[in-house]
Amino acid sequence: MITINQIKQLREETAISLAECKKALEEANGDSQKAKEILKKLGKDLSNKKAGRGTEQGIIASYIHSNKKIGVLLELGCESDFVAKNEDFQTLAHEICLQITAMYCDDMDSLLRQPWIKDTAKTVGGLINESIVRLGENIVLKKFIKYEI
């Protein structure tokens, strides 16, 4: 029997909906590690499904480093204005700005393949895919520019 505490714990660790966490735990017979693998696969499947959907909404995010010598502008697209205004979406944009500031990347593909500076077990592309699962919409990093003096 799956307990509410198990579901809450998995939700806290993955930021995926309670309903999906419950399904994964049931499928994994209560094993949280197996449930995480199930959710990871679900995330990839969901991300692939949403990949073809239009991203006409989004935000322009910016970051200026404290030394005032490095700055980043990026465009992060999503499907709806509702998600564009969501704090998680805006945090994702900020995290990507920090990544670009901290690491060398000259094109979109190399940026998406880079290990994320805050958790090298994830890539920037993986971080975006996690947000797609959490927010339920396609998210696309459309363009970025880094300014350095």
C-alpha positions as CSV (number, residue, x, y, z in Angstrom):
1,M,0.0,0.0,0.0
2,I,1.3,3.4,-1.0
3,T,1.2,6.0,1.7
4,I,0.6,9.7,1.3
5,N,4.0,10.4,2.9
6,Q,5.7,8.4,0.1
7,I,3.8,10.4,-2.5
8,K,4.7,13.7,-0.8
9,Q,8.3,12.7,-0.6
10,L,8.5,11.8,-4.2
11,R,6.8,15.0,-5.2
12,E,9.3,17.0,-3.2
13,E,12.2,15.2,-4.8
14,T,10.9,15.4,-8.4
15,A,8.5,18.4,-8.5
16,I,6.1,16.3,-10.6
17,S,2.4,16.2,-9.9
18,L,1.0,14.2,-7.0
19,A,-1.1,12.1,-9.3
20,E,1.9,11.2,-11.5
21,C,3.9,10.4,-8.4
22,K,1.2,8.1,-7.1
23,K,0.9,6.3,-10.4
24,A,4.7,5.8,-10.5
25,L,4.9,4.5,-7.0
26,E,2.0,2.1,-7.6
27,E,3.7,0.8,-10.8
28,A,7.0,0.5,-8.8
29,N,5.3,-1.3,-5.9
30,G,6.4,1.4,-3.5
31,D,10.0,1.5,-4.5
32,S,10.9,5.2,-4.7
33,Q,14.1,4.7,-6.9
34,K,12.1,2.7,-9.4
35,A,9.4,5.3,-9.3
36,K,11.9,8.0,-10.1
37,E,13.1,6.0,-13.1
38,I,9.5,5.7,-14.3
39,L,8.9,9.4,-13.9
40,K,12.1,10.1,-15.8
41,K,10.9,8.0,-18.7
42,L,7.5,9.7,-18.5
43,G,9.3,13.0,-18.6
44,K,11.1,12.1,-21.8
45,D,8.0,10.7,-23.4
46,L,6.0,13.8,-22.4
47,S,8.8,16.1,-23.6
48,N,8.9,14.4,-27.0
49,K,5.1,14.6,-27.4
50,K,5.1,18.3,-26.7
51,A,8.1,19.1,-28.8
52,G,6.1,19.8,-31.9
53,R,3.7,22.3,-30.2
54,G,4.1,26.0,-30.9
55,T,5.8,28.3,-28.5
56,E,4.4,31.7,-29.4
57,Q,4.5,33.0,-25.9
58,G,7.4,33.4,-23.5
59,I,9.8,35.9,-21.9
60,I,13.0,37.8,-22.5
61,A,15.2,37.3,-19.5
62,S,18.4,39.1,-18.6
63,Y,21.2,38.9,-16.2
64,I,24.1,41.3,-15.5
65,H,26.9,39.9,-13.4
66,S,27.9,41.8,-10.3
67,N,31.2,42.9,-11.9
68,K,29.2,44.6,-14.6
69,K,31.4,43.1,-17.3
70,I,29.2,40.1,-18.4
71,G,25.6,40.3,-19.4
72,V,23.1,37.8,-21.0
73,L,19.8,38.2,-22.8
74,L,17.8,35.2,-23.7
75,E,14.4,34.4,-25.2
76,L,12.6,31.5,-23.7
77,G,9.4,30.4,-25.4
78,C,6.4,28.5,-24.1
79,E,2.8,27.8,-25.3
80,S,0.8,30.2,-23.1
81,D,1.0,33.5,-21.4
82,F,-0.1,31.7,-18.2
83,V,3.1,29.6,-18.1
84,A,5.2,32.6,-19.2
85,K,4.1,34.4,-16.0
86,N,4.7,31.3,-13.8
87,E,7.4,31.7,-11.2
88,D,8.9,28.3,-12.1
89,F,9.2,29.3,-15.8
90,Q,10.8,32.6,-14.9
91,T,13.2,30.8,-12.5
92,L,14.2,28.5,-15.4
93,A,15.0,31.5,-17.6
94,H,17.1,33.0,-14.8
95,E,19.0,29.7,-14.2
96,I,19.8,29.5,-18.0
97,C,21.1,33.1,-17.9
98,L,23.4,32.1,-15.0
99,Q,24.6,29.1,-16.9
100,I,25.4,31.2,-20.0
101,T,27.2,33.7,-17.8
102,A,29.3,31.1,-16.1
103,M,30.2,28.8,-19.0
104,Y,31.5,29.2,-22.5
105,C,29.0,28.3,-25.2
106,D,28.9,29.6,-28.7
107,D,25.7,27.9,-30.0
108,M,22.4,26.5,-28.8
109,D,23.3,22.8,-29.2
110,S,26.4,23.1,-27.0
111,L,24.5,25.0,-24.4
112,L,21.8,22.4,-24.2
113,R,24.3,19.6,-23.9
114,Q,26.3,21.3,-21.1
115,P,26.2,20.0,-17.6
116,W,24.1,22.3,-15.4
117,I,26.4,24.3,-13.1
118,K,24.2,23.7,-10.0
119,D,23.9,19.9,-10.6
120,T,26.3,18.3,-13.0
121,A,24.2,15.1,-13.2
122,K,21.8,17.2,-15.3
123,T,22.2,19.0,-18.6
124,V,20.7,22.3,-19.5
125,G,18.5,20.5,-21.9
126,G,17.5,18.1,-19.1
127,L,16.6,21.0,-16.9
128,I,14.3,22.4,-19.6
129,N,12.7,18.9,-20.1
130,E,12.0,18.7,-16.3
131,S,10.2,22.1,-16.6
132,I,8.2,20.8,-19.6
133,V,7.0,17.9,-17.4
134,R,6.3,20.2,-14.4
135,L,4.5,22.9,-16.3
136,G,2.8,20.8,-18.9
137,E,3.8,22.9,-21.9
138,N,6.5,22.8,-24.6
139,I,9.4,25.1,-23.7
140,V,12.0,26.2,-26.2
141,L,15.2,28.2,-25.7
142,K,14.9,30.3,-28.8
143,K,18.0,32.5,-28.7
144,F,20.6,34.0,-26.5
145,I,23.4,36.5,-26.6
146,K,26.3,37.0,-24.1
147,Y,28.0,40.3,-23.8
148,E,31.5,40.5,-22.3
149,I,34.0,43.2,-21.7
